[in-house]
Amino acid sequence: MGQTTAGAKQTDTGNLNQLTDHVMAFDLLNAAKAGVSMYARALSESTTPDVRITLNKQLDQAVS
């Protein structure tokens, strides 16, 4: 096999790039982590009880 750059494998022919399972899993986990962080930040900054309840439910769903 040829070089690997940012998770894309380049074959010896040089024109076929494939997304590896490792890269897809990393992207999925990174997106999940970012989502949980955003919910947690919004929850900590919210002042309205209804908003806090809604954000808390969303955070629980994102974590589970």
URWOZI-V740670 format. One line per field, one symbol per residue. burial: I if it has 9 or more other ideal C-beta (glycine too) atoms within 8 Angstrom, else O. A space follows every 50 residues. Layout:
# URWOZI-V740670
burial->???
This chain:
# URWOZI-V740670
burial->OOOOOOIIIIIOOOOOOOOIOOIIOIOOOOOIOOIIOOIIOIIOOIOOOO IIOOIIOIIOOIOO
